[in-house]
């Protein structure tokens, strides 16, 4: 267990960088219902509130475009370091903002961090994880994000009772704490063995693999040498097939299908409707006629954390496809329920200039049903699209384009995140209940796309993805439990028996190649 604990510990700690997304989400949703925020910033609504909310996603989109280039050039680890510094700067600007313009600027700077960390943390986690538990390792970030949302929301909720500007300034300043902790801890983390391999630093590759896979850093362990051999073969083959390192590699015939699939999964994760529940749940519950909105909104954040845990434990057993398919259907049903109840029992909002056009009044059972449907939708996302959208994009592409592909997929996520953050407040005031039907239809289309385009990847090594996408079984057979690959086992046995000899590079050669 010692070697697994090493990987688990590194990945869990690294997930603090993704918890920052959760902190940001709650830092917005938690203040929407407070009079302190409304009074200080002039009660922003509609498109203006959408721009405030989406400013973080705008910054994330920009930095995500460069995350792959920076991650390939300077390493995943160093680029994440730079992102954390930007987060701390953004937190300071937000917590000291004197108006809407400064608040938006601070959120854009914080978004620059998220674009880098959200792109490279799942890449790093996928590259250090053993193939049999890769889904579990990458899922840590989904749990961290859910916990970040919950923790920050309760901090925000507690501060809402402070009758001063501290009600929103203190929570925004507290956001920097996990970033500082991770910034310090990163100094002790190893670099990704696959990034080291791409730079020809083979001696370091072997040492890092030994550290991650064995309790005593044994570089002669057969399984360590087998994984080293597989990485080496994949890198050598990539070098023969493609010498270029340009962005056009992503459009090569063998890669573009997987790049577009990673982008699509990220885009669908935004179009499931989760942003409505995460950012604007206060507006939904107000429209549903729910009392004590700020407290009731916390229910779904708790459910978000609880339902992410089964995904971490069993995603490598369940598989990616079943989770995505069932999650899309569950969310579609919940959104149809919410939209239908608002249409059937909602009345025109008697108070002018409110976030929603219709409200439910005098129907407590309907209000409770909308609250329950909202919580079930969040739970369905947490156990399916939440973790798997980040796992899938990082594991389906070859090493030579992985960081750049994940960066583009993540930038697609943030582009739609920004668009929805701006559009949802406007849609709530214009088409109201019909908006939920629209996102339910998106879920159905996402179900169809995954059914016909996304193969199962569980328990296969990153180096085996070419075989899955080029020679894998028909997609309709992907529901069958796939067997864990035995290629590494065969290599390890051949090494142990002396049939296969691995020539380890000397430190002198490694330094020359680097």
Secondary structure, DSSP 4 states (H G I P E B T S, - for coil): -HHHHHHHHHHHHHTHHHHHHHHHHHHHHTTTT-HHHHHHTT---HHHHHHHHHHHHHHHHHHHHHHHHHHHHH-HHHHHHHHHHHHHHHHHHHHT--SHHHHHHHHHHHHHHHHHHHHHHHHHHHHHS-GGGHHHHHHHHHHHHHHHHHHHHHHHHHHTTSSSTHHHHHHHHHTHHHHHHHHHHGGGSPPPHHHHHHTT-HHHHHHHHHHHH-TT--TT-HHHHHHHHHHHHHHHHHHHH----SGGGGGSTTTHHHHHHHHHHHHHHHHTTHHHHHHSHHHHHHHHT-SSHHHHHHHHHHHHHHHHHHHHHHHHHH-HHHHHHHHHHHHHHHHHHHHHHHHHHEEE-SSSS-S-SEEE-S-HHHHHHHHHHHHHHHHHHHTTHHHHHHHHHHHSS-HHHHHHHHHHHHHHHHHHHHHHHHHHHHHHHHTTHHHHHHHHHHHHHHHHHHHHH----TT--GGGHHHHHHHPPPGGGGGSPPPPP-HHHHHHHHHHHTSS---PPPHHHHHHH-
